[in-house]
């Protein structure tokens, strides 16, 4: 069975993620001006999240982007500009100066590549408080004690195993949502951008599910192999690719685990990154 909801600012996980999604349109300024900030430089999008000191969702901004590939920053200038836009967007809405953040990178990212994520953040005016592994960041929200947590992003498939709440192992391999889009583009003979749009249209779920099942099977094989010595039976799956039609059934079949996918799995890691930031008093603009 799934782990119990972890209360965050008085909300269970499902309600928390719904509230966080709502903050895209309706940001809330904290009465005391104290915030936690998380920056998620992903393959498919960049997300900036602002939480209150108790973890309550305050504001969220995100932008579709292709500045990162398989956890590596390929377009430094583009990434910096996006981060600057997101920061200004939230500062204007909250009336607060955001100058610190936590970031996260895929498990196994080398120091040089992790440093590039840091440089992007700091060039955008956000001093980096800490650098987390993405699955570890996600578990700051989910609070899993025992089991596995897989993060299916736009470019990578990563996972971590926890025992008594402690991280015991983690890994990451370059297969993600972009690979699903490439398969769709190849089968339909359309550009990648059109394949991306087709993939996320709910009306195409049956066709998409059939086309991407082999890639999801490959991801399941990666997770089964990587977690073979972890002694886990349950796995939570987060990241945008967890939204792919049929993902839960395919991953459960390939891994042999009980697989659980929370609502809005693409927001779990951004929220966890922000939860990993120490609360700080933001100056009023």
C-alpha positions as a printed Julia matrix, in Angstrom:
285×3 Matrix{Float64}:
  0.0    0.0     0.0
  1.19   3.58   -0.52
  2.93   5.45    2.28
  0.65   7.73    4.28
  0.23  11.32    3.17
  2.86  13.54    4.71
  1.25  16.67    6.16
  2.79  19.78    4.65
  1.4   23.06    5.94
 -1.6   21.07    7.18
 -2.4   19.56    3.76
 -2.14  15.93    2.61
 -0.06  15.35   -0.52
 -2.89  15.37   -3.09
 -4.45  18.58   -1.73
 -1.01  20.14   -1.42
 -0.24  19.56   -5.1
 -3.64  20.94   -6.1
 -2.94  24.07   -4.05
  0.5   24.4    -5.63
 -0.96  24.17   -9.14
 -3.47  26.88   -8.19
 -0.57  29.2    -7.34
  0.28  29.47  -11.04
 -2.69  31.83  -11.34
 -3.25  32.98   -7.77
  0.0   33.65   -5.88
 -0.18  34.47   -2.18
  2.19  36.83   -0.38
  3.32  35.61    3.05
  2.34  37.9     5.9
  5.8   37.62    7.49
  7.76  37.82    4.21
  9.58  34.55    4.96
  9.98  32.21    2.0
 11.57  29.0     0.73
 12.54  29.0    -2.96
 13.3   26.12   -5.34
 14.57  26.25   -8.93
 14.08  23.18  -11.14
 16.06  23.3   -14.39
 14.38  20.49  -16.29
 14.66  19.09  -19.79
 11.11  20.08  -20.77
 10.59  23.13  -18.56
 12.09  25.41  -15.94
 10.07  25.83  -12.74
 10.5   28.36   -9.93
  8.57  27.58   -6.74
  8.03  29.77   -3.68
  6.76  28.33   -0.4
  6.07  29.81    3.03
  8.27  28.94    6.01
  5.89  26.09    6.92
  5.93  24.79    3.34
  2.57  26.23    2.28
  2.46  26.96   -1.49
  2.78  30.67   -2.28
  3.66  31.03   -5.94
  4.73  29.04   -8.98
  6.08  30.04  -12.39
  7.21  27.79  -15.2
  8.28  28.06  -18.81
  8.64  25.4   -21.48
 12.29  25.16  -22.46
 14.93  23.09  -24.24
 17.97  24.59  -22.53
 18.78  21.37  -20.63
 19.31  17.91  -22.09
 19.66  14.75  -19.98
 20.41  16.84  -16.91
 23.08  18.93  -18.65
 22.78  22.66  -19.37
 23.27  23.08  -23.13
 22.17  26.7   -23.5
 23.64  28.69  -20.61
 22.47  32.1   -21.84
 18.98  30.84  -22.6
 18.68  29.14  -19.22
 19.82  32.3   -17.43
 17.31  34.45  -19.29
 14.45  32.08  -18.47
 15.4   32.04  -14.79
 15.56  35.84  -14.76
 12.09  36.06  -16.31
 10.61  33.62  -13.82
 12.25  35.38  -10.91
 10.96  38.8   -12.03
  7.51  37.34  -12.64
  7.22  36.07   -9.08
  8.91  39.07   -7.5
  6.42  41.39   -9.19
  3.47  39.25   -8.06
  4.68  38.83   -4.48
  6.26  42.25   -4.01
  9.3   40.52   -2.54
 12.93  40.25   -3.61
 13.89  36.62   -4.15
 17.65  36.17   -3.89
 18.24  32.61   -2.64
 17.17  29.18   -3.81
 17.82  25.46   -3.66
 18.42  23.54   -6.9
 18.5   19.86   -7.83
 20.26  17.69  -10.4
 19.78  14.09  -11.59
 21.42  11.43   -9.43
 25.04  10.82  -10.39
 25.56  14.25  -11.97
 29.24  15.17  -11.83
 30.5   18.18   -9.92
 31.29  20.13  -13.11
 27.8   19.65  -14.56
 26.15  20.38  -11.21
 28.21  23.55  -11.02
 26.73  24.71  -14.34
 23.25  24.55  -12.81
 24.58  26.65   -9.93
 26.13  29.21  -12.3
 22.82  29.61  -14.16
 20.93  30.22  -10.93
 23.46  32.68   -9.53
 23.72  34.56  -12.85
 19.94  35.03  -12.61
 20.36  36.58   -9.15
 19.51  33.51   -7.04
 22.25  32.44   -4.67
 22.27  28.64   -4.31
 21.62  27.4    -0.77
 22.0   23.68   -1.57
 22.19  21.2    -4.46
 20.0   18.11   -4.04
 19.56  14.85   -5.95
 16.2   15.05   -7.74
 14.69  11.88   -6.19
 15.84  13.02   -2.74
 14.19  16.4    -3.32
 10.93  14.72   -4.37
 10.93  12.66   -1.2
 11.09  15.79    0.93
  7.46  16.2    -0.12
  6.35  12.57   -0.19
  8.16  11.57    3.01
  8.62   7.92    2.02
 10.19   5.81    4.78
 10.76   2.54    2.92
 10.6    1.97   -0.82
 11.73   3.42   -4.12
 11.06   6.77   -5.73
 11.48   7.09   -9.48
 11.77  10.46  -11.22
 10.85  10.27  -14.91
 11.88  13.6   -16.35
 12.1   14.97  -19.83
 15.57  13.54  -20.43
 16.41  11.04  -17.71
 15.05   8.15  -15.67
 16.33   8.26  -12.11
 15.46   6.54   -8.88
 16.39   6.37   -5.23
 15.75   3.76   -2.55
 14.97   4.62    1.06
 15.18   2.54    4.21
 13.85   3.9     7.5
 13.72   7.29    5.81
 17.41   7.2     4.85
 18.71   7.25    1.29
 20.5    3.96    0.59
 21.18   4.29   -3.15
 20.35   6.32   -6.24
 21.05   6.29   -9.96
 20.05   8.02  -13.19
 20.11   7.1   -16.89
 19.4    9.19  -20.02
 15.93   8.04  -21.13
 12.93  10.3   -20.57
  9.92  12.1   -21.98
 11.85  13.48  -24.94
 12.42   9.92  -26.1
  8.66   9.33  -26.03
  8.2   12.36  -28.25
 10.9   11.16  -30.65
  9.09   7.84  -31.05
  5.79   9.62  -31.74
  7.47  11.96  -34.23
  9.09   9.04  -36.04
  5.92   6.97  -36.23
  3.72   9.85  -37.37
  6.26  11.56  -39.59
  5.88  14.94  -37.87
  8.36  17.42  -36.34
  9.3   16.96  -32.69
  7.34  20.07  -31.65
  4.13  18.66  -33.11
  4.82  15.31  -31.47
  5.17  17.05  -28.1
  1.81  18.76  -28.54
  0.18  15.52  -29.72
  1.59  13.64  -26.72
 -0.06  15.84  -24.11
 -3.49  16.08  -25.78
 -5.87  13.91  -23.69
 -7.84  13.06  -26.83
 -4.82  11.18  -28.18
 -4.22   9.08  -25.06
 -5.03   5.68  -26.63
 -2.78   6.2   -29.65
  0.01   7.72  -27.56
 -0.14   4.88  -25.06
  0.35   2.3   -27.81
  3.22   4.22  -29.42
  5.2    4.92  -26.26
  4.71   1.57  -24.5
  8.13   0.25  -25.71
  9.91   3.3   -24.27
  8.03   2.96  -20.97
  9.03  -0.72  -20.94
 12.65   0.33  -21.37
 12.29   2.75  -18.44
 10.81  -0.08  -16.39
 13.8   -2.23  -17.26
 16.18   0.54  -16.2
 14.38   0.88  -12.87
 14.23  -2.88  -12.25
 17.94  -3.29  -12.96
 18.99  -0.25  -10.98
 16.89  -1.23   -7.95
 17.58  -4.99   -8.04
 19.68  -4.91   -4.87
 17.58  -2.33   -3.02
 15.1   -4.76   -1.4
 12.02  -2.66   -2.19
  8.49  -3.69   -3.17
  6.82  -0.31   -3.64
  7.72   2.55   -5.96
  6.32   6.07   -6.25
  6.79   7.65   -9.66
  7.07  11.41  -10.21
  8.1   13.7   -13.06
  6.28  14.8   -16.18
  6.73  11.48  -17.97
  4.7    9.77  -15.25
  1.7   11.43  -16.96
  2.19   9.28  -20.09
 -0.84   7.07  -20.84
 -0.34   3.58  -19.44
  2.78   4.48  -17.45
  1.58   2.98  -14.18
  0.57  -0.38  -15.68
  3.7   -0.75  -17.82
  6.09   0.16  -15.0
  4.33  -2.19  -12.57
  4.56  -5.04  -15.08
  8.22  -4.45  -15.92
  9.48  -3.9   -12.37
  7.22  -6.21  -10.39
  6.72  -3.41   -7.84
  3.52  -1.87   -6.56
  3.59   1.43   -8.46
  1.9    4.63   -7.29
  1.68   7.94   -9.16
  0.48  11.03   -7.26
 -1.7   13.7    -8.85
  0.35  16.32  -10.72
  3.55  14.22  -10.55
  5.39  16.93  -12.5
  5.11  19.28   -9.5
  6.45  16.93   -6.83
 10.15  17.51   -7.48
  9.84  21.33   -7.84
  7.98  21.44   -4.52
 10.54  19.18   -2.86
 13.4   21.37   -4.09
 11.79  24.39   -2.46
 11.18  22.44    0.77
 14.93  21.83    0.86
 15.6   25.57    1.04
 16.13  27.14    4.46
 13.44  29.78    5.12
 14.69  33.35    4.7
 13.24  36.83    5.11
 12.68  38.34    1.66
 12.99  42.1     1.34
  9.95  44.04    0.16
 10.35  45.66   -3.26
